[in-house]
Amino acid sequence: MNFLNEVTHRYPEAISFAPGRPYDGFFDHARITDHLHTYLDHLTAHGATPADLRTALFQYGPTAGLIREVIADSLRADEDVDVPARSLVVTVGAQEAMLLVLRALMRDPDDVLLVVTPCYVGITGAARLLDVPVVAVDEREDGLDCADLDAAVRRERARGRRPRACYLVPDHSNPSGTTLGPRARGELLDLAARHDLLIIEDSPYRRVSPTAAQPTLKSLDRDRRVVHLGSYSKTLFPGARVGFVVADQEVVDEQGRTGLLADELAKIKSMVTVNTASLSQAVVAGALLAAGGRLSEHATELADHYGEAMATTLRCLDESLPAPRRTALGVRWNRPAGGFFLRVRVPFDADETALARSAREFGVIWTPMRYFHPQGGGERALRLSVSHLTPAETKEGVARLARFVETLAAETEPESPAAGTDP
């Protein structure tokens, strides 16, 4: 990420498909005040005094969160996830939730984390900070095959290690854009029950995508196998830094007392960030209340915008590199139905040297996919983010990218066929 920032700073005129940030055009500072008043009115209607309001906004708040009831109501209304508010912890974005969950779950040196790969770098970064071993389970072209995950669990157990949890983004994943189908969701939950495995579900893009959302893994969870991570960065605004985790699993603490995993997460959080900013929580709660808890309805305009952004990018790619030409070059890409990202496979090493040249000579920036492969891979692929550019920027950026791909493909020797395969 530091390298990407450096390249972006060095070539400010380059069009960047690198950042996975929301589109700025949806941000309106007046809404922050409106949301804040909505939440304060809600508290007043439930008996809060002026002193209570001052405490809620200006004092340290409860470690587990000030707005857990509001979030729990929203999850019931919007996601068919019916959990008590006490099973939630409000976090400083989903990133803190990842850190807390890994710290709580990975206590034994033989515990390992499985990650569906390519995967979001935040989870592997958190694992590195905590010295948690990571095992990659590679996606196939159309996403996760549960047989591959099953094989990975068995392989790690044969090595004397304990696969404790598996992390994935089931809806329009970062970075590949893939979505787990209905059948695979059921198979994944069955596998988790069979192997005593927890699933860490991270799904920040489902409500900003135009297609009908698949049910969350948590809504299908009957055995408390799923720890669900949530974020309001894409649906509201990332500056709030508010996320949450649903952790309704029963655990036994060091004193032998039975409680919820959420309680353990709150204990850890109390020693990390103390609490999530009360003002940010109040604004998020106001936005949820204004939408009647249905974030999906609030995000309809966003979903339409990002859906069109993805369609525009795919259309521009088709125009700049028509099917016969990209076949001849050995270039292909997937076609996500939503989300912020897609993957482009190229016939050359899409490394940092290539990225620097792309920015310098062609004025276009992208992200090497190898960043998202914790155990190697992705060397000849790149990630495009479609979320924050205008249509005009997208069209020009894709044209520049096509010229870059054409140039490097012409300079690159084709890979030799593997032994035993047809040329």
Buried (B, 14 or more C-beta within 10 A) or exposed (E): EEEBEEBBEEBEEBBBBBBBEBBEEBEEEEBBEBBBEBBBEBBEEEEBEEEEBEBBBEEEBBBBBBBBBBBBBBBEBBBEBEBEBBBBBBBBBBBBBBBBBBBBBBEEEBBBBBBBBBBBBBBBBBBEEEEBBBBBBBBEEEBBBBEBBBEBBEEBBEEEBBBBBBBBBBBBBBBBBBBBBEEBBEBBBEBBEEBEBBBBBBBBBBBBBBBEBBBBBBBBBEEBBBBBBBBBBBBBBBEBBBBBBBBBBEBEEEEEEEBBBBBBBBBBBEEEBEBBBBBBBBBBBBBBBBBEBBBBEBBEEBBEBBBEBBBBBBBBBBEBBEEEEBEEBBBBBBEBBBBBBBBBBBBBBBEBEBBBEBBEEBBBBBBBBBBBBBEEBBBBBBBBBBBBBEEEEBBBBBBBBBBBBBBBBEEBEEEEEEEEEEE
